């Protein structure tokens, strides 16, 4: 069978690139013992459960299946490249729930009730991550703190105020949200140009360490991980109607149940998703701070620095070494049309220099105390990288059983917001997989997350407005 190649237009019907660049998170975890596990071993002929994708979604699904009583030996995880090499190890380090901003847009797409559930679920995810890290003593540099939505323009400050009011009018809980305006916002955030700011609980982590903890945990309990073994086709087995044949570049594997945790690449194996999920290349940068943002002046909260709904920058400062991690939005009016168009790509092998230059220029404008002209050798831009995220046309993930393909499940399409969703989505899909009587209500997830023919029919009726 010929191997599918990444398509030049960034189609979700493509494999991950064979030679990706390394993110900051990957550069600092090269000693992980399972990076290349079973790279050259023979493919087993059969596994009861096969999870495709070894990121946080795949690793946590396997972890939850074992917690539910599934034998580790019955679980096989397939990874196209090295362990946890996709978006999980390439993001900007946030564990950041949306407190209210997306409410108005979600309401237009999914209705008020679902919009409230989406916001509530994200708040729950932060609690779940904090509980999981503490319970299992996960060394992933998790920092439970607060986060700021900083309005850099009066226009966006107006948008945020209207969204918060709509959220409260619908019965949304805003008791955990603090508001600052004018000088108060500037003093609280250390940003001279802040028009307004909202603060609520949030966090950050070393995402690669979290993903690797999950993989090591399930491997220690008997699960198998095969790296550099991309799945290229899944079809009903000719031997039994209860089995699926998973074609890989190393042979064919049979499975009773298949869980797709392939995020931006989900449509390769599930072509019916191609119109509704699109890869989108995001970029992040690490900066070594100047003295103005070091030592006692380190930033204690995380940030979303917003000029508009789609023009923004994300920022965290790591507690351990003070490294700043600066992410950029997927659209930006100051960038060339060519650069903006290039975001629809599966190429995570290189970064875009124009985006990096804009990020540094904007960072210094937002934090003038950074003073790039006085940086000494070793300060300033340290590294830049890209990661491929999955945007769905209704801005929420695909989760659950694929009824038209009995025995197949999906947990993908996180819209660049996986760390605010995976820790409820993966346990939810694990409940459905492990129980023959599993019902969607048992997941506790918003109904709009559920994969269903009805949802695909709604999506095919027309384009949906983007939340992020």
C-alpha positions in Angstrom: 0.0 0.0 0.0 1.4 3.4 -0.9 1.9 5.7 2.0 -0.1 9.0 2.2 2.0 12.1 2.1 1.3 15.4 3.8 -0.6 17.5 1.2 0.8 20.9 0.3 -2.5 22.7 1.0 -2.5 21.6 4.6 -5.3 19.1 4.3 -6.2 17.1 7.5 -5.9 14.0 5.3 -2.2 13.9 5.8 0.4 12.2 7.9 2.6 14.3 10.2 5.8 15.5 8.6 8.6 13.0 8.9 11.3 15.5 10.1 9.7 18.1 12.4 11.8 20.7 14.2 12.0 20.5 18.0 10.0 22.7 20.3 11.5 24.2 23.5 9.6 21.5 25.5 11.1 18.7 23.3 14.6 20.2 23.5 14.5 19.9 27.3 13.2 16.3 27.4 15.6 14.5 25.1 16.5 12.0 27.9 13.0 10.5 28.0 13.5 6.8 27.7 10.5 6.1 25.6 11.1 8.7 22.9 11.9 6.0 20.3 10.3 3.0 22.0 9.7 0.0 19.6 10.9 2.0 16.7 12.2 -1.1 14.9 10.3 -4.0 16.6 7.8 -6.1 14.6 4.2 -5.1 14.6 2.0 -7.4 16.7 -0.8 -9.0 14.8 -3.5 -8.1 17.3 -4.5 -5.8 20.1 -7.8 -5.5 21.8 -7.5 -1.7 22.1 -5.5 0.5 19.7 -5.0 4.2 20.4 -3.7 6.2 17.4 -1.7 9.1 18.7 0.6 9.4 21.7 0.0 12.9 22.8 -1.8 13.9 26.0 -5.2 12.8 24.5 -3.9 9.4 23.6 -1.8 8.9 26.8 -4.7 10.0 29.1 -7.2 7.8 27.3 -4.9 4.8 27.9 -4.4 5.8 31.5 -8.1 6.1 32.1 -8.8 2.8 30.4 -6.4 1.1 32.8 -8.0 2.9 35.7 -11.3 1.5 34.6 -10.0 -2.1 34.7 -8.7 -2.7 31.2 -5.5 -4.7 31.2 -2.4 -2.7 30.1 -1.4 -5.6 28.0 -4.5 -5.2 25.9 -3.6 -1.6 24.9 -1.4 -0.6 22.0 -0.5 3.0 21.2 0.6 3.9 17.7 2.6 7.0 17.0 3.7 8.3 13.6 6.9 9.9 14.9 8.7 10.0 18.2 6.6 9.8 21.4 4.3 12.8 22.0 5.7 14.6 19.0 2.6 16.5 18.0 0.7 19.5 19.3 0.9 18.3 23.0 4.7 18.9 23.0 4.5 22.0 20.8 2.0 24.4 22.5 2.7 27.5 24.4 2.5 26.0 27.9 -0.9 27.3 29.0 -3.5 25.4 31.1 -6.0 28.2 30.6 -9.8 27.9 30.7 -12.0 30.5 29.0 -13.9 32.2 31.8 -16.5 34.0 29.6 -14.9 35.5 26.4 -16.2 32.8 24.0 -19.7 32.7 25.5 -21.4 35.0 22.9 -19.8 33.2 20.0 -20.5 29.7 21.4 -24.1 30.8 21.9 -24.6 31.7 18.3 -23.3 28.3 17.2 -24.5 26.0 19.9 -27.1 27.9 21.9 -27.0 29.4 25.3 -27.3 26.2 27.3 -24.4 24.6 25.5 -22.3 27.7 25.7 -22.7 27.7 29.5 -21.7 24.1 29.6 -18.6 24.7 27.5 -17.4 27.5 29.8 -18.2 25.4 32.9 -16.3 22.4 31.5 -13.2 24.4 30.9 -13.2 25.6 34.5 -13.5 22.0 35.6 -10.5 20.9 33.4 -8.2 23.3 35.3 -9.3 21.6 38.6 -8.9 18.1 37.0 -5.3 18.9 35.9 -4.4 20.3 39.3 -5.8 17.3 41.1 -4.1 14.8 38.7 -0.7 16.4 39.0 -1.0 16.5 42.8 -2.4 13.0 43.2 0.3 11.4 41.0 3.1 13.7 41.8 3.7 14.6 38.2 6.9 16.5 37.7 5.6 18.7 34.8 6.3 22.1 36.3 2.6 22.7 36.8 1.9 26.2 38.2 -1.6 26.9 39.5 -1.9 30.7 39.4 -4.1 33.3 37.7 -4.4 34.4 34.1 -5.1 37.8 32.6 -7.1 38.7 29.5 -5.6 42.0 28.7 -7.5 44.3 26.4 -5.0 46.3 24.3 -7.6 48.3 22.5 -10.8 50.1 23.5 -12.7 48.2 20.8 -11.8 44.8 22.3 -12.4 46.1 25.8 -16.0 46.8 24.7 -16.3 43.3 23.2 -15.1 41.6 26.4 -17.5 43.7 28.5 -20.4 42.8 26.3 -19.5 39.1 26.4 -19.2 39.1 30.2 -22.5 40.8 30.6 -24.2 38.3 28.2 -22.6 35.4 30.2 -23.9 36.8 33.5 -27.3 37.5 32.1 -27.5 33.8 31.0 -26.8 32.7 34.6 -23.0 32.2 34.2 -20.9 32.2 37.4 -18.5 35.2 37.3 -17.6 35.2 41.0 -14.1 34.1 40.2 -13.4 36.9 37.7 -11.8 40.2 38.7 -11.9 43.3 36.6 -9.4 46.1 36.3 -9.5 49.2 34.1 -7.2 52.0 33.1 -4.3 52.6 35.6 -5.5 49.7 37.8 -5.1 47.4 34.8 -1.7 48.8 33.9 -0.4 48.5 37.4 -1.8 45.0 37.9 -0.4 43.6 34.6 2.8 45.7 34.3 1.6 46.6 30.8 1.5 50.4 30.2 -0.8 50.2 27.2 -3.5 48.0 28.9 -7.0 49.4 28.5 -8.6 46.9 30.7 -7.9 43.4 32.1 -9.8 40.4 33.5 -8.2 38.0 35.9 -9.3 34.4 36.8 -7.7 31.1 37.9 -5.4 29.6 35.3 -2.1 27.7 35.1 0.9 26.6 33.0 2.9 23.4 32.7 5.7 21.7 30.8 3.3 19.9 28.4 5.9 17.4 27.1 6.7 16.2 30.6 3.0 15.7 31.3 2.5 13.7 28.1 5.6 11.7 28.8 4.5 11.0 32.4 1.2 9.5 31.0 3.1 7.3 28.5 5.5 6.0 31.0 2.7 5.3 33.4 0.8 3.1 31.0 3.9 1.4 29.6 4.8 0.5 33.2 1.4 -1.1 33.5 1.8 -3.3 30.4 0.7 -1.1 27.5 2.8 -1.0 24.4 3.9 2.1 22.5 5.2 1.8 18.9 6.9 5.0 17.7 7.6 5.8 14.0 4.6 3.5 13.1 2.0 5.7 11.4 -1.4 4.3 10.7 -2.5 5.0 7.1 -5.8 3.2 6.8 -8.5 1.6 9.0 -11.0 -0.8 7.4 -13.3 -3.6 8.5 -11.4 -6.9 8.7 -12.3 -9.6 6.2 -11.8 -12.2 9.0 -14.4 -10.9 11.4 -17.0 -8.2 11.5 -16.0 -7.5 15.1 -12.4 -6.6 14.1 -10.7 -3.7 12.4 -7.6 -3.9 10.2 -5.2 -1.0 10.9 -2.8 -0.6 8.0 0.5 0.9 9.1 3.8 1.5 7.3 5.1 -1.6 9.1 2.2 -4.0 8.3 -1.4 -4.7 9.3 -2.7 -4.9 12.9 -6.1 -6.2 14.0 -8.1 -4.5 16.8 -11.4 -4.8 18.5 -11.6 -1.1 19.3 -9.8 1.8 17.8 -9.5 5.3 19.4 -8.5 8.2 17.1 -6.4 10.7 19.1 -4.9 12.3 16.0 -6.2 15.8 16.4 -5.3 17.8 13.2 -4.7 14.7 11.2 -7.9 12.9 12.1 -9.4 13.0 8.6 -6.6 10.8 7.2 -8.2 7.8 8.8 -11.7 9.4 9.0 -12.2 11.1 5.6 -15.8 12.1 6.5 -14.2 14.7 8.8 -12.2 16.4 6.1 -14.6 19.3 5.5 -15.0 20.0 9.2 -11.4 19.9 10.6 -8.4 21.8 9.3 -4.8 21.9 10.4 -3.5 25.3 11.4 0.1 26.0 12.0 0.7 28.0 15.2 4.1 29.5 16.4 5.7 30.0 19.8 9.0 31.5 21.0 11.1 31.4 24.1 12.8 34.5 25.3 15.4 34.9 28.0 14.3 38.0 30.0 16.2 41.2 30.6 16.6 42.2 34.3 13.3 44.1 34.1 11.4 40.8 33.9 13.7 38.7 36.0 14.2 37.8 39.6 11.6 39.6 41.8 10.1 41.2 38.6 9.2 37.8 37.0 5.6 37.7 35.9 3.5 35.7 38.3 0.4 35.2 36.1 -0.2 34.0 32.5 -1.5 36.3 29.8 -3.6 36.6 26.7 -2.7 40.0 25.2 -5.5 40.9 22.9 -5.9 43.6 20.2 -8.9 41.8 18.7 -10.6 38.4 18.8 -8.2 37.0 16.3 -5.1 39.2 16.9 -3.5 38.3 20.2 -0.4 37.0 21.9 -0.1 34.4 24.7 2.5 34.6 27.4 3.8 32.6 30.4 6.9 32.9 32.4 8.3 29.6 33.8 8.9 29.6 37.5 12.0 27.3 37.4 14.3 29.3 35.1 12.3 32.5 34.2 12.0 31.6 30.5 9.3 33.5 28.8 7.1 31.6 26.3 5.4 33.8 23.8 2.7 32.4 21.5 1.1 34.2 18.6 -2.4 34.3 17.1 -3.2 32.7 13.8 -4.2 35.9 12.1 -2.5 39.3 12.4 -3.2 42.5 10.3 0.5 43.4 10.3 1.6 40.2 8.6 1.9 39.7 4.9 -0.9 37.9 3.0 1.6 35.1 2.2 2.5 34.5 5.8 -1.2 34.6 6.9 -2.1 32.1 4.2 0.8 29.8 5.2 -0.8 29.0 8.5 -2.9 26.4 6.7 -0.2 23.8 6.7 1.0 20.6 8.4 4.6 21.7 8.2 6.0 21.8 11.7 9.6 21.5 10.6 10.4 25.2 10.6 9.2 28.5 11.9 8.3 31.7 10.1 10.8 34.5 10.5 8.2 37.3 9.8 6.0 36.0 12.6 9.0 35.8 14.9 10.0 39.4 14.1 6.5 40.6 14.7 6.3 38.7 18.0 9.5 40.3 19.3 8.5 43.7 18.1 5.0 43.4 19.7 6.4 42.0 22.9 8.7 45.0 23.3 5.9 47.4 22.6 3.7 45.7 25.2 6.5 45.4 27.7 8.7 48.5 27.0 10.7 47.7 30.1 12.1 44.7 28.2 14.4 47.2 26.3 15.8 45.0 23.5 18.5 47.5 22.7 20.2 46.8 26.0 20.1 43.0 26.0 23.3 41.3 26.7 24.5 38.1 25.0 22.3 35.2 26.1 19.2 37.4 26.6 16.4 37.8 24.1 15.1 35.3 21.6 16.2 31.8 22.5 14.1 29.5 20.3 11.1 29.5 17.9 9.0 26.6 16.7 5.7 25.7 15.2 3.0 23.2 16.0 0.0 22.0 14.1 -3.3 22.5 15.8 -6.8 21.3 14.8 -9.5 23.8 14.0 -13.1 22.5 13.7 -15.8 24.4 11.9 -17.9 24.7 15.0 -15.0 25.4 17.4 -15.5 22.4 19.7 -13.8 19.0 19.7 -15.1 15.7 18.2 -15.5 13.2 21.1 -17.2 9.8 21.4 -18.3 6.7 19.5 -18.4 6.7 15.7 -21.8 5.0 15.3 -21.3 4.3 11.6 -18.0 2.5 12.4 -18.9 0.3 15.5 -15.8 -0.1 17.7 -14.2 3.1 16.6 -14.0 6.3 18.8 -12.6 9.7 18.5 -11.0 12.3 20.8 -9.6 15.1 18.6 -10.1 18.5 17.2 -9.2 20.8 20.1 -9.0 24.1 18.3 -5.6 25.0 19.9 -7.3 24.7 23.3 -6.5 21.1 24.2 -5.1 21.8 27.7 -8.4 23.4 28.6 -10.4 20.4 27.3 -8.5 17.1 27.2 -8.7 16.3 30.9 -12.4 15.8 30.6 -12.6 14.7 27.0 -10.2 11.8 27.2 -11.7 10.4 30.5 -15.1 10.8 28.8 -14.2 8.7 25.7 -12.5 6.1 27.9 -15.8 5.6 29.8 -17.6 5.0 26.5 -14.9 2.6 25.3 -14.6 0.6 28.5 -18.3 0.1 29.1 -20.6 -1.8 26.8 -23.5 0.2 28.3 -21.7 3.5 28.1 -24.0 6.5 27.6 -23.0 10.0 26.6 -24.5 11.4 29.8 -21.8 9.4 31.7 -19.1 11.5 30.2 -20.4 14.8 31.8 -19.3 16.6 28.6 -21.3 19.2 26.7 -23.6 17.5 24.2 -22.2 19.7 21.4 -18.8 17.8 21.8 -20.4 14.5 20.8 -19.5 13.1 17.4 -22.7 12.2 15.6 -24.2 12.1 12.1 -26.6 14.9 13.2 -23.7 17.1 14.1 -21.9 16.5 10.7 -25.2 17.2 9.0 -25.4 20.6 10.8 -21.9 21.4 9.9 -22.4 20.5 6.2 -25.2 23.1 6.1 -22.8 26.0 6.3 -19.7 27.6 7.8 -19.6 28.5 11.5 -18.0 31.6 13.0 -14.6 30.9 14.6 -14.4 31.3 18.3 -10.6 31.7 18.6 
